[in-house]
Amino acid sequence: MIFQKNIFKNKNTLITGATGKIGEEISKSFANLESNLILIDKNISKLRNLKKKIQKKNIKIHIFQCNFLSQKSRIILLSKLRK
């Protein structure tokens, strides 16, 4: 492991492209480090499946759909993240 133990525990980590190959592995890694996750991707069904796969009792996982190529989608995401 390249990080100190507990450095990400109870911290919030935002991951874009969370359901892609690299994004999913990063999401799993941070879940194992007990970091709370904010996962963003354009495919909501893949996000739901990923959340089920990596959910642990001691972390919070929030999922948000966003297509970063769409300005409207980015604005909606920002308004949701501010809540």
N, C-alpha and C positions, 0 to 999 in steps of 0.2 A: 504494500500500500504506500502511495506517495504522499499521503496527508497524515498529519498528526491525528492521533486518536481523539475523537469527539470534537474536532475543529468545526464540523458542519452540523453537529447535533443540535436540533431545535432551531436551526437557521433556515431561512427561506431561499430556495434555489429556483430560478426561472429558467426553463429550458424550452427553446423554440425548435420546431421540427422534431418534436418529441417522439413521434411514431416512426421516424425513419430509422435506418439501421444504426447509425451512430447515436442519434438522439435517444433511442430506446436503451442502448447500452449505458449511456450517460445517466439516464433516468434510474435505471436499476442500481448503478453504482452509488448515486446520491441517496437513494432509498436505503441502501445497505449502510450508509454513513449516518442514517437517522435524520436526514435533512427533510424539512417540509418542502413539498414540490408544487410548483406552479408550471403545469405542462401546457404547451400551446402547439397546436397543429391545425391544419385545414380539414382533417378527417375526424369528425367527432366520434364515430363508432370505433375507430382504432384507438382513440384516446380513452374511451370507456374500457375497452379491452385491456389496454396497458395499465390503467388504474387498478383494475381487478387483479392483474398479474403481479403487481409490485406492492400492493397495499400492505402495510404493516400496522399493527395496533398503535405503535407509538409515534406515527407521523401523520401529517395532514397532506392530502393530495387534492389540489384544485385543478380542474381541466377547463380549457377555454379553446373554442374554435376560432381560428383566424387565418385568412389568406392574406399574407403580407403584401401581395401584389395589388390588393384592393384597398384604396384609401378609406372607403366606407367601413370595411371590415376592421381596419386598424383603429379607426375612431371608436367603433363599438367596443373593441377590446380594451382600449384605454379607459372608457367609461366604466366598464365592468371591473377592471383592476383597481380603480380608485375607490370602489365601494368597500 
